[in-house]
Every structure is written in C-alpha cells, then in structure tokens.
Amino acid sequence: MTIFPKTIIFLTLSILSACSSPPPEVSAEVSLINYENISHNQADTIPQDLWSHFNNAQVGTEFMSDYGLFQINNTYVSALGHSCLAFTLTETKVKNSTSKEFYPKDKYYSQDRRACYNNKEWFFISPIMKRNNGGVE
C-alpha cells in the first residue's frame, strides 16, 4: 500500500515537469532565400524620369506622364523589405511628340500593376495572383 501513493506522486511530478520545460530551440543553418541573387530583368526597370513621382506616391495619388496616367491604389512593403506600389496605368488617348509607351502593352497597361524600389531603382513586378472574372487564379 505504501508503493501506490509514491507511484501516484512520482507520475504526477513527471507529467508536470514535462509540461513545464521549454521546447528545444531550432535555428536555420541554410537560408531559404539568397538575397544576393535576387534581381529583376533590366527591361523591367521603370524609366528614371518617373522615380520622383513613385518616391512621393501615396494612396489616391494620380500623375500624368509621357507613358500615361498612373493612379496609385496601394503602398506596401514586400517580403524582401522593398517599398512597393500597386497602381493602375492607363494609356493616354492624345498622342504628341513626347508620348512614349511601354511594350508589350498588355504587360504594363492594366489595373493591377506593381512596382518596387530596391534602394537603387524602381522596377515593375508581376502580381503573384491574377484576377479572372472576379475570381483569383
């Protein structure tokens, strides 16, 4: 009879001590992303004459350029820590001697365009998800 109470006390203390110990610490030895190799295609760099507009852009800002009308829809910080903008780019209907266009048009002129700044330059990026008739692909 004296073994039974000691066993209950031992089991109770064992369970309580197991629950109170911290989990083991885990650390990554290898990064999942190599930040030095992340780059963008030079063709996707936004022309320098637009950078000042992008640097000062806030939600609701609109500005006209030689490339068309930019409407800033959102500002955010990317997972890589870059300052980014979501915007709509609309072609200008009236063409003049200073008018310029991005090609291919369907890649640049749309409602869901994105651009990010990597502390050197602004560049276009593609949205991660595409909208399709109200849904998301």
N, CA, C and O atoms as a GROMACS GRO file, in nm:
protein
  548
    1MET      N    1   0.081  -0.120   0.000
    1MET     CA    2   0.000   0.000   0.000
    1MET      C    3   0.085   0.126   0.000
    1MET      O    4   0.040   0.231  -0.046
    2THR      N    5   0.204   0.118   0.049
    2THR     CA    6   0.286   0.238   0.051
    2THR      C    7   0.346   0.268  -0.086
    2THR      O    8   0.387   0.382  -0.110
    3ILE      N    9   0.352   0.173  -0.174
    3ILE     CA   10   0.406   0.196  -0.309
    3ILE      C   11   0.306   0.275  -0.394
    3ILE      O   12   0.347   0.358  -0.474
    4PHE      N   13   0.179   0.251  -0.378
    4PHE     CA   14   0.077   0.317  -0.460
    4PHE      C   15   0.079   0.469  -0.446
    4PHE      O   16   0.083   0.535  -0.550
    5PRO      N   17   0.076   0.530  -0.328
    5PRO     CA   18   0.082   0.677  -0.318
    5PRO      C   19   0.213   0.734  -0.373
    5PRO      O   20   0.212   0.841  -0.434
    6LYS      N   21   0.325   0.663  -0.354
    6LYS     CA   22   0.452   0.712  -0.407
    6LYS      C   23   0.451   0.710  -0.560
    6LYS      O   24   0.506   0.800  -0.623
    7THR      N   25   0.390   0.609  -0.618
    7THR     CA   26   0.381   0.599  -0.764
    7THR      C   27   0.296   0.712  -0.820
    7THR      O   28   0.331   0.771  -0.922
    8ILE      N   29   0.185   0.742  -0.755
    8ILE     CA   30   0.096   0.850  -0.799
    8ILE      C   31   0.171   0.983  -0.793
    8ILE      O   32   0.163   1.063  -0.886
    9ILE      N   33   0.242   1.006  -0.685
    9ILE     CA   34   0.317   1.132  -0.670
    9ILE      C   35   0.427   1.140  -0.776
    9ILE      O   36   0.447   1.245  -0.836
   10PHE      N   37   0.498   1.030  -0.800
   10PHE     CA   38   0.604   1.028  -0.900
   10PHE      C   39   0.550   1.055  -1.039
   10PHE      O   40   0.607   1.136  -1.113
   11LEU      N   41   0.440   0.990  -1.076
   11LEU     CA   42   0.380   1.011  -1.208
   11LEU      C   43   0.329   1.154  -1.224
   11LEU      O   44   0.348   1.215  -1.330
   12THR      N   45   0.267   1.208  -1.122
   12THR     CA   46   0.216   1.345  -1.128
   12THR      C   47   0.330   1.444  -1.146
   12THR      O   48   0.322   1.534  -1.230
   13LEU      N   49   0.437   1.428  -1.069
   13LEU     CA   50   0.553   1.516  -1.082
   13LEU      C   51   0.620   1.502  -1.219
   13LEU      O   52   0.668   1.601  -1.274
   14SER      N   53   0.625   1.383  -1.272
   14SER     CA   54   0.685   1.360  -1.404
   14SER      C   55   0.605   1.430  -1.514
   14SER      O   56   0.662   1.493  -1.603
   15ILE      N   57   0.476   1.420  -1.506
   15ILE     CA   58   0.390   1.483  -1.606
   15ILE      C   59   0.401   1.635  -1.596
   15ILE      O   60   0.414   1.703  -1.698
   16LEU      N   61   0.395   1.688  -1.475
   16LEU     CA   62   0.404   1.833  -1.457
   16LEU      C   63   0.540   1.887  -1.500
   16LEU      O   64   0.547   1.995  -1.559
   17SER      N   65   0.647   1.817  -1.472
   17SER     CA   66   0.779   1.866  -1.512
   17SER      C   67   0.797   1.859  -1.663
   17SER      O   68   0.867   1.943  -1.720
   18ALA      N   69   0.738   1.763  -1.729
   18ALA     CA   70   0.747   1.752  -1.874
   18ALA      C   71   0.674   1.868  -1.941
   18ALA      O   72   0.719   1.918  -2.045
   19CYS      N   73   0.564   1.912  -1.883
   19CYS     CA   74   0.486   2.021  -1.941
   19CYS      C   75   0.551   2.157  -1.914
   19CYS      O   76   0.522   2.253  -1.986
   20SER      N   77   0.635   2.167  -1.816
   20SER     CA   78   0.690   2.297  -1.782
   20SER      C   79   0.825   2.324  -1.847
   20SER      O   80   0.876   2.436  -1.837
   21SER      N   81   0.883   2.227  -1.911
   21SER     CA   82   1.013   2.250  -1.975
   21SER      C   83   0.992   2.315  -2.112
   21SER      O   84   0.897   2.282  -2.182
   22PRO      N   85   1.081   2.407  -2.151
   22PRO     CA   86   1.065   2.475  -2.279
   22PRO      C   87   1.097   2.381  -2.395
   22PRO      O   88   1.174   2.286  -2.379
   23PRO      N   89   1.040   2.408  -2.510
   23PRO     CA   90   1.072   2.324  -2.627
   23PRO      C   91   1.215   2.352  -2.672
   23PRO      O   92   1.270   2.457  -2.640
   24PRO      N   93   1.274   2.262  -2.745
   24PRO     CA   94   1.411   2.285  -2.792
   24PRO      C   95   1.414   2.402  -2.891
   24PRO      O   96   1.320   2.421  -2.968
   25GLU      N   97   1.522   2.478  -2.890
   25GLU     CA   98   1.536   2.589  -2.983
   25GLU      C   99   1.587   2.536  -3.116
   25GLU      O  100   1.676   2.452  -3.123
   26VAL      N  101   1.526   2.587  -3.223
   26VAL     CA  102   1.562   2.545  -3.358
   26VAL      C  103   1.612   2.666  -3.433
   26VAL      O  104   1.554   2.774  -3.423
   27SER      N  105   1.718   2.651  -3.508
   27SER     CA  106   1.768   2.760  -3.591
   27SER      C  107   1.801   2.707  -3.730
   27SER      O  108   1.836   2.590  -3.746
   28ALA      N  109   1.788   2.795  -3.828
   28ALA     CA  110   1.814   2.756  -3.966
   28ALA      C  111   1.963   2.768  -3.996
   28ALA      O  112   2.026   2.868  -3.963
   29GLU      N  113   2.017   2.667  -4.056
   29GLU     CA  114   2.158   2.668  -4.096
   29GLU      C  115   2.173   2.727  -4.236
   29GLU      O  116   2.273   2.793  -4.266
   30VAL      N  117   2.074   2.704  -4.321
   30VAL     CA  118   2.078   2.749  -4.460
   30VAL      C  119   1.957   2.837  -4.486
   30VAL      O  120   1.845   2.798  -4.453
   31SER      N  121   1.977   2.956  -4.547
   31SER     CA  122   1.864   3.043  -4.579
   31SER      C  123   1.782   2.984  -4.692
   31SER      O  124   1.835   2.919  -4.782
   32LEU      N  125   1.654   3.010  -4.686
   32LEU     CA  126   1.566   2.967  -4.794
   32LEU      C  127   1.579   3.059  -4.915
   32LEU      O  128   1.556   3.016  -5.028
   33ILE      N  129   1.615   3.185  -4.891
   33ILE     CA  130   1.628   3.284  -4.998
   33ILE      C  131   1.770   3.339  -4.996
   33ILE      O  132   1.819   3.380  -4.891
   34ASN      N  133   1.834   3.339  -5.111
   34ASN     CA  134   1.965   3.400  -5.123
   34ASN      C  135   1.944   3.544  -5.170
   34ASN      O  136   1.923   3.567  -5.289
   35TYR      N  137   1.950   3.639  -5.078
   35TYR     CA  138   1.920   3.778  -5.108
   35TYR      C  139   2.014   3.839  -5.211
   35TYR      O  140   1.975   3.931  -5.283
   36GLU      N  141   2.138   3.791  -5.220
   36GLU     CA  142   2.232   3.848  -5.315
   36GLU      C  143   2.196   3.816  -5.459
   36GLU      O  144   2.233   3.890  -5.550
   37ASN      N  145   2.125   3.705  -5.482
   37ASN     CA  146   2.093   3.665  -5.618
   37ASN      C  147   1.957   3.713  -5.666
   37ASN      O  148   1.917   3.683  -5.778
   38ILE      N  149   1.885   3.785  -5.582
   38ILE     CA  150   1.754   3.833  -5.622
   38ILE      C  151   1.773   3.956  -5.709
   38ILE      O  152   1.836   4.053  -5.668
   39SER      N  153   1.718   3.952  -5.828
   39SER     CA  154   1.731   4.066  -5.918
   39SER      C  155   1.606   4.072  -6.005
   39SER      O  156   1.516   3.989  -5.992
   40HIS      N  157   1.603   4.168  -6.091
   40HIS     CA  158   1.494   4.180  -6.185
   40HIS      C  159   1.553   4.202  -6.323
   40HIS      O  160   1.669   4.240  -6.336
   41ASN      N  161   1.473   4.178  -6.422
   41ASN     CA  162   1.515   4.197  -6.559
   41ASN      C  163   1.537   4.346  -6.585
   41ASN      O  164   1.451   4.427  -6.551
   42GLN      N  165   1.648   4.382  -6.643
   42GLN     CA  166   1.678   4.523  -6.668
   42GLN      C  167   1.568   4.588  -6.754
   42GLN      O  168   1.543   4.708  -6.740
   43ALA      N  169   1.503   4.511  -6.839
   43ALA     CA  170   1.395   4.565  -6.923
   43ALA      C  171   1.276   4.609  -6.838
   43ALA      O  172   1.195   4.690  -6.883
   44ASP      N  173   1.265   4.556  -6.716
   44ASP     CA  174   1.153   4.591  -6.630
   44ASP      C  175   1.181   4.712  -6.541
   44ASP      O  176   1.097   4.748  -6.459
   45THR      N  177   1.297   4.774  -6.555
   45THR     CA  178   1.328   4.892  -6.478
   45THR      C  179   1.240   5.007  -6.525
   45THR      O  180   1.222   5.029  -6.645
   46ILE      N  181   1.185   5.079  -6.430
   46ILE     CA  182   1.098   5.193  -6.462
   46ILE      C  183   1.188   5.311  -6.502
   46ILE      O  184   1.289   5.336  -6.436
   47PRO      N  185   1.152   5.384  -6.608
   47PRO     CA  186   1.234   5.498  -6.651
   47PRO      C  187   1.258   5.596  -6.537
   47PRO      O  188   1.168   5.623  -6.457
   48GLN      N  189   1.378   5.649  -6.531
   48GLN     CA  190   1.422   5.734  -6.420
   48GLN      C  191   1.338   5.861  -6.405
   48GLN      O  192   1.325   5.912  -6.294
   49ASP      N  193   1.282   5.911  -6.514
   49ASP     CA  194   1.202   6.033  -6.503
   49ASP      C  195   1.072   6.012  -6.425
   49ASP      O  196   1.006   6.110  -6.390
   50LEU      N  197   1.036   5.888  -6.396
   50LEU     CA  198   0.916   5.858  -6.316
   50LEU      C  199   0.947   5.835  -6.168
   50LEU      O  200   0.856   5.836  -6.086
   51TRP      N  201   1.073   5.816  -6.134
   51TRP     CA  202   1.110   5.779  -5.997
   51TRP      C  203   1.065   5.882  -5.894
   51TRP      O  204   1.019   5.843  -5.786
   52SER      N  205   1.076   6.010  -5.924
   52SER     CA  206   1.037   6.111  -5.824
   52SER      C  207   0.888   6.101  -5.793
   52SER      O  208   0.848   6.122  -5.679
   53HIS      N  209   0.806   6.070  -5.895
   53HIS     CA  210   0.663   6.050  -5.871
   53HIS      C  211   0.640   5.929  -5.781
   53HIS      O  212   0.558   5.933  -5.689
   54PHE      N  213   0.712   5.821  -5.809
   54PHE     CA  214   0.696   5.698  -5.730
   54PHE      C  215   0.746   5.717  -5.587
   54PHE      O  216   0.688   5.665  -5.493
   55ASN      N  217   0.855   5.793  -5.572
   55ASN     CA  218   0.910   5.817  -5.438
   55ASN      C  219   0.811   5.891  -5.348
   55ASN      O  220   0.809   5.869  -5.227
   56ASN      N  221   0.730   5.977  -5.406
   56ASN     CA  222   0.637   6.060  -5.328
   56ASN      C  223   0.493   6.009  -5.334
   56ASN      O  224   0.402   6.075  -5.283
   57ALA      N  225   0.472   5.895  -5.395
   57ALA     CA  226   0.336   5.844  -5.416
   57ALA      C  227   0.270   5.801  -5.286
   57ALA      O  228   0.333   5.741  -5.199
   58GLN      N  229   0.142   5.832  -5.276
   58GLN     CA  230   0.058   5.786  -5.165
   58GLN      C  231  -0.072   5.734  -5.225
   58GLN      O  232  -0.104   5.763  -5.340
   59VAL      N  233  -0.145   5.659  -5.147
   59VAL     CA  234  -0.272   5.604  -5.195
   59VAL      C  235  -0.362   5.719  -5.242
   59VAL      O  236  -0.380   5.818  -5.171
   60GLY      N  237  -0.416   5.705  -5.362
   60GLY     CA  238  -0.503   5.808  -5.419
   60GLY      C  239  -0.431   5.907  -5.508
   60GLY      O  240  -0.495   5.986  -5.578
   61THR      N  241  -0.297   5.905  -5.507
   61THR     CA  242  -0.220   5.995  -5.591
   61THR      C  243  -0.239   5.958  -5.738
   61THR      O  244  -0.241   5.841  -5.774
   62GLU      N  245  -0.253   6.060  -5.822
   62GLU     CA  246  -0.257   6.040  -5.967
   62GLU      C  247  -0.154   6.133  -6.028
   62GLU      O  248  -0.137   6.246  -5.983
   63PHE      N  249  -0.086   6.086  -6.131
   63PHE     CA  250   0.004   6.175  -6.205
   63PHE      C  251   0.008   6.132  -6.351
   63PHE      O  252   0.004   6.014  -6.385
   64MET      N  253   0.017   6.234  -6.435
   64MET     CA  254   0.023   6.212  -6.579
   64MET      C  255   0.169   6.215  -6.621
   64MET      O  256   0.246   6.299  -6.574
   65SER      N  257   0.207   6.124  -6.706
   65SER     CA  258   0.344   6.120  -6.758
   65SER      C  259   0.339   6.099  -6.908
   65SER      O  260   0.231   6.085  -6.967
   66ASP      N  261   0.455   6.096  -6.970
   66ASP     CA  262   0.462   6.068  -7.114
   66ASP      C  263   0.414   5.926  -7.145
   66ASP      O  264   0.380   5.897  -7.259
   67TYR      N  265   0.411   5.838  -7.045
   67TYR     CA  266   0.370   5.699  -7.064
   67TYR      C  267   0.222   5.677  -7.039
   67TYR      O  268   0.167   5.574  -7.081
   68GLY      N  269   0.156   5.770  -6.973
   68GLY     CA  270   0.014   5.756  -6.944
   68GLY      C  271  -0.019   5.807  -6.806
   68GLY      O  272   0.062   5.873  -6.740
   69LEU      N  273  -0.141   5.774  -6.761
   69LEU     CA  274  -0.190   5.817  -6.630
   69LEU      C  275  -0.165   5.708  -6.528
   69LEU      O  276  -0.210   5.594  -6.545
   70PHE      N  277  -0.094   5.741  -6.422
   70PHE     CA  278  -0.068   5.649  -6.311
   70PHE      C  279  -0.163   5.685  -6.198
   70PHE      O  280  -0.171   5.802  -6.158
   71GLN      N  281  -0.234   5.585  -6.145
   71GLN     CA  282  -0.322   5.603  -6.028
   71GLN      C  283  -0.274   5.506  -5.921
   71GLN      O  284  -0.279   5.384  -5.940
   72ILE      N  285  -0.227   5.560  -5.808
   72ILE     CA  286  -0.172   5.476  -5.701
   72ILE      C  287  -0.287   5.419  -5.618
   72ILE      O  288  -0.366   5.494  -5.559
   73ASN      N  289  -0.296   5.286  -5.612
   73ASN     CA  290  -0.403   5.218  -5.540
   73ASN      C  291  -0.362   5.176  -5.399
   73ASN      O  292  -0.445   5.170  -5.309
   74ASN      N  293  -0.231   5.145  -5.381
   74ASN     CA  294  -0.187   5.093  -5.252
   74ASN      C  295  -0.036   5.109  -5.241
   74ASN      O  296   0.035   5.108  -5.342
   75THR      N  297   0.013   5.122  -5.119
   75THR     CA  298   0.157   5.118  -5.092
   75THR      C  299   0.180   5.009  -4.988
   75THR      O  300   0.096   4.988  -4.900
   76TYR      N  301   0.292   4.939  -4.998
   76TYR     CA  302   0.320   4.832  -4.903
   76TYR      C  303   0.469   4.800  -4.903
   76TYR      O  304   0.543   4.850  -4.988
   77VAL      N  305   0.511   4.719  -4.810
   77VAL     CA  306   0.649   4.672  -4.804
   77VAL      C  307   0.647   4.523  -4.840
   77VAL      O  308   0.572   4.446  -4.782
   78SER      N  309   0.731   4.485  -4.935
   78SER     CA  310   0.734   4.346  -4.981
   78SER      C  311   0.799   4.256  -4.877
   78SER      O  312   0.856   4.304  -4.779
   79ALA      N  313   0.790   4.126  -4.899
   79ALA     CA  314   0.852   4.028  -4.808
   79ALA      C  315   1.004   4.045  -4.805
   79ALA      O  316   1.069   4.004  -4.709
   80LEU      N  317   1.061   4.104  -4.910
   80LEU     CA  318   1.205   4.127  -4.914
   80LEU      C  319   1.243   4.263  -4.856
   80LEU      O  320   1.360   4.300  -4.854
   81GLY      N  321   1.143   4.337  -4.807
   81GLY     CA  322   1.170   4.465  -4.745
   81GLY      C  323   1.174   4.583  -4.842
   81GLY      O  324   1.216   4.692  -4.804
   82HIS      N  325   1.129   4.563  -4.966
   82HIS     CA  326   1.128   4.671  -5.065
   82HIS      C  327   1.000   4.754  -5.050
   82HIS      O  328   0.894   4.700  -5.020
   83SER      N  329   1.012   4.884  -5.072
   83SER     CA  330   0.893   4.971  -5.079
   83SER      C  331   0.824   4.944  -5.212
   83SER      O  332   0.889   4.947  -5.317
   84CYS      N  333   0.694   4.919  -5.209
   84CYS     CA  334   0.622   4.883  -5.331
   84CYS      C  335   0.494   4.963  -5.346
   84CYS      O  336   0.439   5.016  -5.250
   85LEU      N  337   0.448   4.970  -5.471
   85LEU     CA  338   0.324   5.038  -5.505
   85LEU      C  339   0.238   4.945  -5.591
   85LEU      O  340   0.290   4.872  -5.675
   86ALA      N  341   0.108   4.950  -5.568
   86ALA     CA  342   0.011   4.888  -5.659
   86ALA      C  343  -0.057   5.004  -5.730
   86ALA      O  344  -0.100   5.100  -5.665
   87PHE      N  345  -0.067   4.998  -5.861
   87PHE     CA  346  -0.121   5.111  -5.935
   87PHE      C  347  -0.193   5.066  -6.062
   87PHE      O  348  -0.180   4.952  -6.106
   88THR      N  349  -0.268   5.159  -6.118
   88THR     CA  350  -0.332   5.141  -6.248
   88THR      C  351  -0.260   5.233  -6.345
   88THR      O  352  -0.238   5.350  -6.316
   89LEU      N  353  -0.224   5.180  -6.461
   89LEU     CA  354  -0.162   5.260  -6.565
   89LEU      C  355  -0.254   5.258  -6.687
   89LEU      O  356  -0.285   5.152  -6.741
   90THR      N  357  -0.296   5.377  -6.728
   90THR     CA  358  -0.388   5.393  -6.841
   90THR      C  359  -0.315   5.469  -6.952
   90THR      O  360  -0.249   5.569  -6.927
   91GLU      N  361  -0.329   5.419  -7.076
   91GLU     CA  362  -0.267   5.487  -7.190
   91GLU      C  363  -0.328   5.624  -7.211
   91GLU      O  364  -0.446   5.646  -7.184
   92THR      N  365  -0.247   5.717  -7.259
   92THR     CA  366  -0.301   5.848  -7.294
   92THR      C  367  -0.371   5.837  -7.429
   92THR      O  368  -0.321   5.772  -7.521
   93LYS      N  369  -0.486   5.900  -7.439
   93LYS     CA  370  -0.562   5.894  -7.564
   93LYS      C  371  -0.507   5.991  -7.668
   93LYS      O  372  -0.516   5.967  -7.788
   94VAL      N  373  -0.451   6.101  -7.619
   94VAL     CA  374  -0.395   6.201  -7.709
   94VAL      C  375  -0.244   6.180  -7.716
   94VAL      O  376  -0.175   6.189  -7.615
   95LYS      N  377  -0.195   6.151  -7.834
   95LYS     CA  378  -0.052   6.130  -7.854
   95LYS      C  379   0.011   6.260  -7.904
   95LYS      O  380  -0.046   6.332  -7.986
   96ASN      N  381   0.131   6.288  -7.852
   96ASN     CA  382   0.205   6.404  -7.900
   96ASN      C  383   0.352   6.366  -7.918
   96ASN      O  384   0.386   6.248  -7.908
   97SER      N  385   0.436   6.463  -7.944
   97SER     CA  386   0.577   6.434  -7.975
   97SER      C  387   0.653   6.375  -7.856
   97SER      O  388   0.755   6.308  -7.875
   98THR      N  389   0.606   6.399  -7.733
   98THR     CA  390   0.675   6.345  -7.615
   98THR      C  391   0.614   6.214  -7.564
   98THR      O  392   0.666   6.154  -7.471
   99SER      N  393   0.504   6.171  -7.624
   99SER     CA  394   0.438   6.048  -7.579
   99SER      C  395   0.528   5.927  -7.598
   99SER      O  396   0.597   5.913  -7.699
  100LYS      N  397   0.526   5.840  -7.497
  100LYS     CA  398   0.602   5.715  -7.501
  100LYS      C  399   0.509   5.603  -7.458
  100LYS      O  400   0.406   5.628  -7.395
  101GLU      N  401   0.545   5.480  -7.490
  101GLU     CA  402   0.464   5.365  -7.449
  101GLU      C  403   0.553   5.252  -7.402
  101GLU      O  404   0.667   5.236  -7.447
  102PHE      N  405   0.499   5.174  -7.310
  102PHE     CA  406   0.565   5.052  -7.267
  102PHE      C  407   0.515   4.939  -7.358
  102PHE      O  408   0.397   4.934  -7.392
  103TYR      N  409   0.605   4.848  -7.395
  103TYR     CA  410   0.567   4.732  -7.476
  103TYR      C  411   0.613   4.605  -7.408
  103TYR      O  412   0.720   4.605  -7.346
  104PRO      N  413   0.538   4.496  -7.416
  104PRO     CA  414   0.405   4.484  -7.474
  104PRO      C  415   0.300   4.554  -7.386
  104PRO      O  416   0.308   4.550  -7.263
  105LYS      N  417   0.205   4.615  -7.450
  105LYS     CA  418   0.107   4.698  -7.378
  105LYS      C  419   0.030   4.620  -7.273
  105LYS      O  420   0.006   4.671  -7.164
  106ASP      N  421  -0.009   4.496  -7.305
  106ASP     CA  422  -0.090   4.419  -7.209
  106ASP      C  423  -0.013   4.384  -7.082
  106ASP      O  424  -0.074   4.351  -6.980
  107LYS      N  425   0.119   4.392  -7.086
  107LYS     CA  426   0.200   4.363  -6.967
  107LYS      C  427   0.204   4.484  -6.872
  107LYS      O  428   0.215   4.467  -6.751
  108TYR      N  429   0.196   4.604  -6.927
  108TYR     CA  430   0.215   4.725  -6.847
  108TYR      C  431   0.089   4.806  -6.823
  108TYR      O  432   0.073   4.865  -6.716
  109TYR      N  433  -0.002   4.809  -6.920
  109TYR     CA  434  -0.122   4.893  -6.907
  109TYR      C  435  -0.237   4.808  -6.856
  109TYR      O  436  -0.299   4.732  -6.931
  110SER      N  437  -0.265   4.821  -6.727
  110SER     CA  438  -0.375   4.746  -6.668
  110SER      C  439  -0.406   4.804  -6.530
  110SER      O  440  -0.344   4.899  -6.485
  111GLN      N  441  -0.505   4.742  -6.465
  111GLN     CA  442  -0.549   4.791  -6.334
  111GLN      C  443  -0.464   4.740  -6.219
  111GLN      O  444  -0.461   4.801  -6.112
  112ASP      N  445  -0.395   4.631  -6.238
  112ASP     CA  446  -0.323   4.569  -6.125
  112ASP      C  447  -0.175   4.560  -6.154
  112ASP      O  448  -0.120   4.451  -6.166
  113ARG      N  449  -0.109   4.673  -6.165
  113ARG     CA  450   0.036   4.676  -6.188
  113ARG      C  451   0.106   4.698  -6.055
  113ARG      O  452   0.049   4.756  -5.962
  114ARG      N  453   0.229   4.653  -6.046
  114ARG     CA  454   0.309   4.665  -5.923
  114ARG      C  455   0.449   4.716  -5.959
  114ARG      O  456   0.502   4.687  -6.066
  115ALA      N  457   0.506   4.792  -5.867
  115ALA     CA  458   0.644   4.838  -5.881
  115ALA      C  459   0.707   4.841  -5.743
  115ALA      O  460   0.640   4.872  -5.644
  116CYS      N  461   0.836   4.809  -5.737
  116CYS     CA  462   0.908   4.810  -5.610
  116CYS      C  463   1.039   4.884  -5.626
  116CYS      O  464   1.092   4.899  -5.736
  117TYR      N  465   1.092   4.930  -5.512
  117TYR     CA  466   1.218   5.004  -5.508
  117TYR      C  467   1.317   4.925  -5.424
  117TYR      O  468   1.288   4.891  -5.310
  118ASN      N  469   1.434   4.896  -5.481
  118ASN     CA  470   1.533   4.813  -5.412
  118ASN      C  471   1.652   4.895  -5.361
  118ASN      O  472   1.764   4.843  -5.356
  119ASN      N  473   1.629   5.022  -5.325
  119ASN     CA  474   1.733   5.115  -5.278
  119ASN      C  475   1.829   5.159  -5.388
  119ASN      O  476   1.926   5.230  -5.361
  120LYS      N  477   1.802   5.118  -5.512
  120LYS     CA  478   1.881   5.164  -5.626
  120LYS      C  479   1.790   5.218  -5.736
  120LYS      O  480   1.818   5.323  -5.795
  121GLU      N  481   1.681   5.145  -5.762
  121GLU     CA  482   1.595   5.181  -5.874
  121GLU      C  483   1.455   5.123  -5.856
  121GLU      O  484   1.436   5.028  -5.780
  122TRP      N  485   1.359   5.182  -5.925
  122TRP     CA  486   1.223   5.131  -5.928
  122TRP      C  487   1.211   5.032  -6.044
  122TRP      O  488   1.268   5.053  -6.151
  123PHE      N  489   1.138   4.923  -6.021
  123PHE     CA  490   1.119   4.825  -6.128
  123PHE      C  491   0.979   4.765  -6.120
  123PHE      O  492   0.920   4.755  -6.013
  124PHE      N  493   0.928   4.726  -6.237
  124PHE     CA  494   0.798   4.660  -6.246
  124PHE      C  495   0.810   4.518  -6.190
  124PHE      O  496   0.912   4.453  -6.208
  125ILE      N  497   0.706   4.472  -6.124
  125ILE     CA  498   0.698   4.332  -6.085
  125ILE      C  499   0.560   4.281  -6.126
  125ILE      O  500   0.467   4.359  -6.142
  126SER      N  501   0.548   4.152  -6.141
  126SER     CA  502   0.420   4.092  -6.175
  126SER      C  503   0.345   4.057  -6.048
  126SER      O  504   0.406   4.013  -5.950
  127PRO      N  505   0.212   4.077  -6.047
  127PRO     CA  506   0.136   4.034  -5.930
  127PRO      C  507   0.148   3.884  -5.911
  127PRO      O  508   0.158   3.809  -6.009
  128ILE      N  509   0.147   3.840  -5.787
  128ILE     CA  510   0.160   3.698  -5.758
  128ILE      C  511   0.036   3.621  -5.806
  128ILE      O  512   0.047   3.510  -5.857
  129MET      N  513  -0.080   3.681  -5.788
  129MET     CA  514  -0.205   3.618  -5.828
  129MET      C  515  -0.271   3.702  -5.936
  129MET      O  516  -0.263   3.825  -5.933
  130LYS      N  517  -0.337   3.636  -6.031
  130LYS     CA  518  -0.406   3.707  -6.137
  130LYS      C  519  -0.556   3.699  -6.112
  130LYS      O  520  -0.607   3.597  -6.067
  131ARG      N  521  -0.624   3.808  -6.140
  131ARG     CA  522  -0.770   3.810  -6.126
  131ARG      C  523  -0.833   3.764  -6.256
  131ARG      O  524  -0.788   3.802  -6.365
  132ASN      N  525  -0.938   3.683  -6.245
  132ASN     CA  526  -1.003   3.630  -6.363
  132ASN      C  527  -1.154   3.630  -6.340
  132ASN      O  528  -1.205   3.545  -6.266
  133ASN      N  529  -1.226   3.724  -6.402
  133ASN     CA  530  -1.372   3.733  -6.390
  133ASN      C  531  -1.418   3.730  -6.244
  133ASN      O  532  -1.509   3.656  -6.207
  134GLY      N  533  -1.356   3.811  -6.162
  134GLY     CA  534  -1.397   3.820  -6.022
  134GLY      C  535  -1.329   3.720  -5.932
  134GLY      O  536  -1.331   3.736  -5.810
  135GLY      N  537  -1.269   3.615  -5.989
  135GLY     CA  538  -1.200   3.515  -5.909
  135GLY      C  539  -1.051   3.540  -5.908
  135GLY      O  540  -1.003   3.634  -5.972
  136VAL      N  541  -0.979   3.458  -5.839
  136VAL     CA  542  -0.834   3.469  -5.833
  136VAL      C  543  -0.774   3.338  -5.878
  136VAL      O  544  -0.819   3.232  -5.836
  137GLU      N  545  -0.673   3.345  -5.963
  137GLU     CA  546  -0.605   3.225  -6.011
  137GLU      C  547  -0.478   3.203  -5.932
  137GLU      O  548  -0.406   3.106  -5.957
   0.00000   0.00000   0.00000
